């Protein structure tokens, strides 16, 4: 396997030699002591993924150099070496050079190699995700399938279907299966890019559909809400990983503004498929507060699409208990209290009550399986685990498919008391 390419700039020959000795076994190195020469070389070789530069240099400082590198290739991973405790210069480098990490001289060899390798792996991951997105978008134009599948719910189409030959019926079934596969691939792509092993969007979709089902919505509405739940984070495919790897409430005001744009980007992506326009409208209005205080259109109350109001509640609750919203995972009791507290201002109070009832009763769905995220205090005998429960060493204590008994629950409670940390348990 080829070594990752790494361009290094430092005006001190001794430093370049030291870095060469440390890194040459792990990377294909391109060493420069002159910033202008490095920039000229990079213009001809813009696909080098990793850049490491000194901060203080006579002709051009590291922040300025990285700023010029960004103009050539904004997707490369950038690193800074600094031998001076100068916070102002470091802040400049973070803002202008958008560095991935900085190392203080003298650096730690193991840390240096590890951070560079991690950044390269992340870059490869991002490239794969973007390629998947391109494939999915290319298929969008070919898949005018939803209208056909949804029309089956109407008596008019059912009458037409009776006139179809066996061959045509089989063809329709294949098309419907292809569409379902496409949606699943798209949803999996979102999980992959978000590095989300909790499968947040699949759970949001299932819970949102269950609420719609209990409200006696027609099947078309339930279907649209389910697809909106699966795909509402599609716009995150355009966001930097640095914005996705932090809890939302930990982001700066500037980063929160960038992050919140993903709803509009999701809407713009999904609406390109004519048959998904209603789904796109649901996604567009998810950030609207129930009291009409927020963009994109300051809608209020029932002027906000039903699906948008449902997904807003479910996604916020799920973000709280999985640690995507706050630096620490919120217990289920606290998360329920929080969404109840935000009813009327942020969320539809009737739908909040409906969802809290579902979380208390944990019903199954006629349309598909529904997983619930629970704490030990929520557990009851006969619940079925849908994921392994892991201990502190990441080894399974109870495996997927286990039907919980009271002695299992008692043991989990005891372990939590010993460790001082609660489990997040997937069950139905």
N, C-alpha and C positions, 0 to 999 in steps of 0.2 A: 504493500500500500504506500502511495506517495506521501512524503512528509508535508505537513501544512507549510505554506510559504509565509515568511515573517520578514518585514522590512524594519531595520533598526537604524535610528539616527542618533548620534552622540558625537559632540565635537572633541571628546577626549579619546585618543587612540587606545589608552589603557583600558578604559571602560568597554570599548568595542571588542577588544581582545578577550576580556573577561567574559563578556556575554557570549561571544563566539564559542569559548570553551564549554560554557554551561549548556548552551542551547543547540549546538550543531547536531547532536545525536537525535534530537526530537523534531527539528524544524529545518526547512530549506531557507537559509539565511541570505539576506541582501543587506550589506552593511554600508553605511554612509556617515561621513563626518561633516558634509556640507549639505545644508537644507535645500538649496536650490537644485543641486544635483539629484537629491532624493526625489524632489517633486517632479523634475524632468523625467526621471526613470519611471516614476509611478504613473505618469501620464501615458507612457507606452505600455505599462503593465498594470492596468487598473484592477485586475482581478486578484491581486495579492490580498488575502483576507485579514491579515494581522499586521498592525503597525505599532511599534514601540519607539518612543522618543524621549530624549532628555528634556527637562523643562528649561533650564537656563543655558542659552547658547548665544554666541556673539552676534551672528547675522540675523537670526530669527528665533524667537522663543518657541517652546513646544506647543503652546496653545495656538499661536498663529500658524505654525506648521500644520497642526491637525485640522485647523479650520480650512486650509487649502486642500488638504487630503479629502475632506468631506465633499468639497466641490467636485472632485473627480469621482469618488465612490462613497456615497453616504452610508453604504451597508457594511463596510469593513468594520472590524473591531479595533478600538484604539486604546493604547495604554501609555502611561506617563511614568518616567523616572524623575525623581526629585531628590536633590541632596540638601535642600534648604527648607526650613520650616516656615514657608511663606504662604499663608492661607489665602491671601488675595490672588496670588498667581494660580494656586490650585483651583480656586473658584472660577477664575477666568478659563482655565483649561476645561473644567467640567461644563461650563456654559457654552464656550465657543468651540471647543474641540470635542465636546460630548464624549468624554473618555469613558471606557468601560471599567477601568480600575487604575489606581496609581500605586507605585512602589517607592518606598523611601530607600535612598542609598545609605548604607549598604543593604542590598536586597537579600531576601531569603530565597535560595535557589529552588527549593521544593515548591514554595508558594508561587514563584514566578512561573515555573513550568506548569503547575496545576492550573493557575488562572488562565494562562494562554491556551492550554488544551481545552479547558471548559468553554472558553469563548469561541473557539473553533467549532466545537461540537454544537454549541447553541446556534452558530451561523449556519451550519449544515442543516440543523433542524428547521430553521426559519426558511431556508431555500426549499426544502421538501414541502413545507406547508404552502408556500406561495405557488409551487408547481401544482400541488393538488388543487389549489384554488383556481388556477388557470384551466385545469382540466374540467373542473365543475362548471365554471362559467361558460366554457365552450359547449358543454352539454345543455346549458340552459336554453339556448336557441332551438335545440332539437326536441325539447320535451314539452310539448303543448298537451300534457296528459291529464292535468288535474280537472279541467272542465269535463272531459269525457267521464272520468271516474266519479265525479260528484253528480253528474247528471243521472247516474244510475239510481240516485236517491229519489228521483222524481218519477211519478207514474208515467209521464210522457215517454221518458227514455226507457222505462221498463217495457212499455209496449213496443218500442222500436227494437229492443233487444230480443224480443220474442221472434222477430222477423229475421234476425240474423242467422246465417248458416252456422253450423258447428265450427267450421273453419274460422269464420269471422269472430265468433265468441272466444275461441281459443287464442286468437290473435290479440283480442282486447285484454284477456287475462295476462298475457305476456307483457303487454304494454304497462298495465297497472303494476305488475311486479317490478318492471324496470324502473318505474317512477319511484316506488318505495325504496329500491336499492339506491337510487340517486340521492334521495333525501337522507338516507342513513349515512352515505359517504360524506355528504356535506356536513352533517352533524358531527361525524367522527373527526372530520378535518378541523372543525372548531375546537373540539376537545384537545386534539393534538397540538394545535397552535397555542392554546391557553395553558398547556401542560397541566391539564385538569384531570387527575385520576379519580375524582369523585363523580364524574359524568353529570355535572350540574345541569346542563341543558336538557338531557334526557329526562331527568327527574322533574325539572320545571315543566316540561311538556306534559308528562304523565299526570302530575298534580293539577295542572291547569285544566287539562281535559276532564279530569274527575270532577272538578268544581262545575264545569259547564254541563257535564252529564247529570249532576245532581240538581242543577237548575232547569233540567228538562229542555236544554237547547236542542235544536235540530242537528242532525248528523253533519250537515255541511258546516255549521258554526263550530261544532266540536272539532271537526277535522282541521279547520283553519286555525283555531286556537292551538291545537297540538303542534302543527307545523310551525307556527310563529314561535312557540316555546323552544322547539328544536333549533331554529335558525336565528333567533333574535340577536345572538352575539356574533353573527357573521361579520359585522363591521370590525370586530377585534382583529381580524386577519390583517388589517392594515396598520395596527398599532405596534409600537416597539415592545419587546419582551419586558423591558424595564418598567413599563406602566402596568403590565399584567401580573408581574411577580410580587407586587406589593398589595396589602389590604387597601381597599378604596379609601377608608378614612385616614390612612397614613400618607396619602398623596398630598403634595403641595397644591395650593389653589390653582397654579398654572397647569400642573399635571392633571388635576381633576377636570379642568376645562377640556384638555386634550382627550382625556379618557372618555368623558361623557359624549364626545362626538361619535362614538361607535354606533349609537342608535340611528343617527342620520345616515351613516355609511351603510349600516345594515339595510335600511330602507331603500337606499339608492341601488344596492346590489340586487335585492330581491325583486324590486318592482320591474326590473328588466325582463322578467318572465311575465307575460301578460296574465297567465293563469294564477300567478302569485300576488297580484296587485292587492287583493283584500288582505292577504297575509302581511304584505309590506305595510299597509295602513295600520294594522294592529301593532307592528313593531315600532313604527314611527311615533306612536302616541304613548308608549310605555312610560317614558319619563314625565308625563303630565301629572302634576299633583291634583288630587281630587278637588281641592279648593280653587283650582284655576291659576295658581301662582307661578307656574313654570312653563318654559317653552316645551315643544316648538310652537304651539298655537294658543297656549293659555286656555285650553278647553277645561270645563269644570263639570263635575257630577256625571250624569248619564250622557252628556255630549261626548265624553271620552269613550271610545269603543269598548265593549264589554271585555273582549280578549285582552286589551291593553291594561284594563283595571285589574283583571285576574293575574296576569303575568307579573305586573308590578309588585303585587303582594307576595306571590310565591317565590319570585327570584330574590327579593329582599330578605325574606325569611331564610331561604337556603343559603344565601351569602353570609348571614349572621352565624349560622351553626357550623358552616364549613370553614370559617376563618377568612373568607374572601372580603368581608366588609370591615371587620375590626382586626387589630393585631393578634387578638386571642379569640379562639372559638367561643361563641356565646352558648351557654347551656340552653336546652330547648325551652325551659321554663322562662328564661330571660328573653329569648327571641319571641316567644308568644306574647309576653307582656309588651315588648317593644312595638310589634305591629298593631296591637290593640291600642297602645298609646298614640300611635300615629294615624288612627282612623279619623275620618272627617277632614283632617288637614291634608295628609298625603295619600291615604287609601280610602276606598269605598267602604264605609262601616258595615254595610250589609254583607259584602263579600268577605270582609275580615271575619265576621261572625261565622259565615259558612265555612271558611277555611279552618278556623279554630275547631269547629265541630268535627271536621274531617280528620284533623290531626289527633283529636281525642279518641275518635272511634276507629281510625285507620281502616276504612273499608276497602274492598277490592273494587275493580272497575270492570264493566262489561266489555270495554274496548281494548284492554291490555293490562299488563302487569304494572303495579304501582309499588315502588320501594319507599320506605320511610327511614329518615335518619333520626336515631333515638339515643338518649343517654340511659344509663343503667336504671335510673328511677322511672323510666317510661316502660320498662320491659314487663312482659307478662308471659306466662307459660303458653306454649303452642305457637308462638311467633317463629317464623322460619328465617334463618340468617341468609342474606343474599350476598354476603362477603365474609371472608375470614375475619375474626377478631384477633389482632396481633398484640404481643406483649412488648415490653420495652426493648427487647433484642430483635424485634421485628419477626418473631416466630409465632405461628398460629396457636392460639389457645383453644378456640372453637372454630370449626371450619364451615365454609359456605354449605348450605343445605341442612345444617343442624336445626332440629326443632327444639326450641328452648324449653327446659324444665326448670322448676323452682330452684333446684340445687345449682344449676348453671348461673342463674341470676344472683343468688346469694354469694357465689364465689367471685363473680365479677365485681360486686359491690365491695367485698373484702379487699380485693386486689387494688381497686381504686383508692380505698382508704389508706392502704400501705404506700402506694406510689404518689398520692396527692394529685393525681391527674385523671380526668374522666375519659372514658372511651367514647368514640363516635361509632355507633352501631347501625349497620344497614340491615333492615329486616322488612318482612311483610307478613 
